[in-house]
Amino acid sequence: MANDRPDPVLLQGWLRDRNLARTNLFFLANEILDYKDINEDVHGPMRDTLQQFAGCTEFCDPATGKLIASSPRIPLWELKRTLPVTAPDAEHGRRTLVLMPRGGLKTTTTLAWAMQWIINYPDVRILINTSTDARHKEFATEMLSHFRYNQKFRYLFPEFCPPSDRAADWGSLDYFNVPNKTVYRRAPTVMFVSVGKIIAGTHQEVVIHTDIVDKENVRTPDAIRKVIDHFRFCFPLVESSSIWPYTGWLHVEGTVYDFSDLYSYLLEMKNSGHPQWQQWSVLMIDAEKNSAKKISYWPSRYPWERLMTIKEEVGPQIYAANYRQKPVPEGGGLT
């Protein structure tokens, strides 16, 4: 019946927005996931550091509006690094370290990026690692909520979401598989873990360490070593490929807490000159974008006066680490 045919304009708009969400991190974050504060000025450098995507080629049946074909324009293992805007020395862009001030929404941006991986590659396997069980449950709860209840996301990507009558029971705080996954291996679509948890027998194309360092696990040298050892243990979990550069993606983001924490260790390795560590793309954002002119990195959210208030409240040492990515040892001078 002619009246039952979908509106071709609406159908084309639906396909257009699906592609925009897959290729434009800010469209996905702002318009679909409702993270309105993520923006080009502040988070553009982070976006440029991360892997970007070409979207999918899709076709719908014009008579029913049903999606009949969807495939990535670029196979996962053939993805190339993005434009070398922030890290021209890193050749393949599959090792990334992003350090931003506290409150900079770096973890929210990472969550949106992980969602973008899934909607481009439904068979991808992602490991998301946090500092504590509480943090991993918070991250999992927020990510699952988009698949379960976010009506914008569910409208654009229904095949990725559980039926509404079973949404509340779909997935868990430890892992989930998207319904349209076609390749089932030992690792799920997303697995959530935390420091100290034993992980064995799985491999993921994408391993993400989000805020793995916190104020509690830098209190002692043993605690710091535990985080570094956990990070190193996760290296073999990154899937390998027969296609250059023969490895999956490893992304680390967080805020510096101590001059010997994991992030400082990674920076030290980056500066060691060893070829393996030269492949890391590093982005460090100082809250004080221009100290001479009193301009912060995010004037609308953290105007200069607010930054200086924070400095007084937390003290110069915590401020130097958490907001400027410039940790100093006890009794050391600030630069």
N, C-alpha and C positions, 0 to 999 in steps of 0.2 A: 504494500500500500504506500502510495506516494507520501502521504502525510507522516508515515513512520520513518522516513528517511532522515538521517541526521542532517542538521544544518551544515553545509560545507564550510561556511565561514568559521563556525564554532569549532569544527573538526580541525581545520587548519590552524586555528589559534591554539588548540590543545596540543597539537604536534609541535608547534613553534615553541610553546612554553616548556614542554618537555626537553626540547633541545637546549633552550636557554638555561634551564636548571642544570643540565649536564655540562655545559661549557662555560657558564658564567657563575663563578662562586658567589658573587655579591647578589645576583638575582636569586639564586637558591636560598642564601642566608636571609636576605631582606624580605623577599616577597613570598616565599614558600615556608621557610622555617620560622619566620617572624623574629629574626635576630636583626632588628632595625638599626642597632648601633654599629654593626660591622660596616666599615666604609673604605673607600678607595684611598683616601689620604692617610689613614692610620694603618690599615691592614693590606694595602696594595703591595708593599714590599714582601709581606709574608706570602700573599697569593703568588707573587712572582717567583718566590723561592720554591714553592711546592709544585708537584707535578700537575699539569693542566691537561684537559681532555678535549677531544674532537667531537664528542657526541656520538649519536647513533643514526643509522639510516633506517627509516621506519615507513611502513605502509599500512593504511587502514582500508577495510572494505567500505567503499562509499555508500553501499546500500544499508549496512548495519552500523557502521562506525567502529566495528571491532578491529583491534590491532591484529594484523595478520603476519607481520614480519618486523623484526627489530634486531639489528646487529651493530656492534661497535664499528665506527668508521676505521679505527685503528685497532688491531688486535693488541691485547694487554701487553704482551712481551715485546711488541714493536714500538711502544711509546718512546718518544725521545724526550730529552730534557726541554724545559721551557726556555724562553729567551733569557740569556745570562745577565739579567738586570742587576741582581744583587750579589751574585757570586760567580763572576766570570772564570774563576780558576777551577771550578769543579766541572769535570768533563761530562759526566752522565747525569748528575742531579738526582741520584737515588739515595743519597745520604744527606739529610738535612737537619740542621740545628737552628732553632729559632728561640731567641731569648728576648723577652719583653717585660716591661714593668708589671708589677702586680696590678690587677684590675684592668689589664689591657685587652681582655676578651680573646686571648690567644687560644685558650682551650675551646671556647665556643667556635672559633674559626676552624680549629682542628676537627671538631665534631661535624661541622658542615662539610668539610673536605672529605671526611670518611664517608658521609652520606653520598657525596658525589662519586666516590669510587664505586659504591654499590649500584647506583642507578645507571652508571656506565657499563659496569661489568658484574652482572648478577651472580656469576660464579666465583667472584673474587673471595679470598679468605683474608681476614684482617684480625690482627691481635692488638688489643688496646690495653696498655699497661699503665697503672696509676700507682700512687705512693702507698695507699692503704685500701683495705676492703671497703671502708666507708666511701672513699672517693670513687672506687670502681663501681659501687652500687649507684652512686649519684649520676655518674656518666652513663651507665647502662640504662637507668630509669629515664633519663632525658632522651637518649637516642631511641629507645623503644617507644616512647610516647609519640614520636612522629609517625611511626608505622602503625601504631594502634589508634590514635585519636586525632592527628593533625589532618583536618578535612581538606586543606589545600593540597597537602602532599598525597593524601589518599585519592583525591580526584585526579591528580596528574599521573600518579604511578600506582594504579590499583593492583596491578599484577605483582607488585612488591609487598603488598600489605595483606594481613589476615582478614577474613570476613568479619564484618562488624559485630556479629553475634558471638564471635570467639576471640575478639581482639584482646580482651582483658587477660585471657589465659595464654596468649601466644607469646613465645619467647621466654627467656628467663634473665635474671641479673648476671648470669655467668656466660650465656651464649645465646645466639639465635641463628636460624637459617631463613632467608627470604623464600616465600612460597614458589617463586618462579626460577629458583635455582635448578639447574639441569645436571650439573656435575657434582656428585656427592663423594667427598673424600673424608678423611678422618677429622679435619678441622672444619668448623662451621663457618657461616658467612662472617660472623663477628664473635670473637671470644674476648671476655673481659677478665683481666688478672690484676694482681698487685704485687708489690715487692715482697719477696720471700716465698711466694707460692710456687710450688713445683710444677713445671711445665715440661712435658716430655711427649715425644711421638707425634707432634703436629708440626706442620710447616705452613707458613702464610706468605702470600705475595706482598703483603703490606704489614709492617710492624710499627706501631705508634707508641711512643712513650710520652705521656702527657702529664706534666707536673709531677714527675716521678720523685723529685726532690722537694722536701718541705721542711719546715722549721724543726720538726721532731727528729727527722733522720739525718740531721747534720750536727746533733748535739755532741757526739763522740766520734773519734776516729773509727771505731768498730762499726758504728751505724753508717758512716759515710762509705766505708769499704763494702758493707753489705749491699748498698745500692749499686755501687760500681760493679760488684761481682754479679749481681742480678742482671744488670744491663749486658754485661759481657756474655752471660749464659744465654741470653736471648739472641745473640748473633746467629747461631746455627739454625734458628727457627725461620730465618728469612729464606724463602724459597729460592732455588737456583734455576737457571734456564740455560739452554744450549745457545741462546741468542745473546749477542753482546748487549750489555755488559755483564751478562751471566748471573745477575742477581736481582732480587726484588727490591722493595723500597723500605727504608728505615728512617723514620722521622722522629725527632726528639724536640719537644718544646717545653718551656718552663721559665722560671725566674731564678736567678742566682741567689743563693743563700750563704755560701761559704767559699773561701778562697781555695778549698780543696774538695768541693763537692763534685758530683758527676759532671756538671756542665763545665766547670773549670778544668776537670780532667780531660774532657773532650777538646776544649780549646788548646790545652797543652799538647795533646796528641796531634791536633791540626797544625800546630806550630813546630812540631818535631821534624818536619821535612820528609817523613816516611811517605812513600807514594800512596799506600793504602788510605792514609788519613787525608791526603790532598784531595780526595774525591768528595769530601764533605763540603756542602754549601752552608755557610754560616751567616745568619742574620742576627745582629745585636742592635736593639733599639734602646737608646738612652732617653729617659723621661725628659731630660733637659735637652731639647732639640737645638736650642741656641741660647746658651747661658748669658752671653753678652747682651743679647736683645731681650732676655727674659721670655723666651718662647718655649712652651712645652711641646711634647710630641703630639698631644691631643688637646688643643686649646679649649674646645667646647666642653670637654668632660673633665679635664684636669688643667684649668688655667694656672698660670705661674704662681699666683697667690696660694692656690690650693696645694700645689706641690711643696711650696715652702712651709705651709702648715703641716703637711704630712712629715716633712723632714724634722720639724720640731717635735712632733708627736712620737715618732718612732726612733729618733736619734740618728746621728750622722752615719753610723756604721751600717745599720739595717737599711737606711735610705740608700747608701752607696751601692749595696748589694741588690736589694729588691727593686730599686727604681732606676739605677744607672748601670747595672750589670758590672760594677766595679768593686768586688769584695776586697776587704783588707783583713789581715789577721788582727787578733786582739793587740791593742797597743800600737798598731801600725798607723802610718800617716795616710791621709786621704789625698787622692790625686784629682 
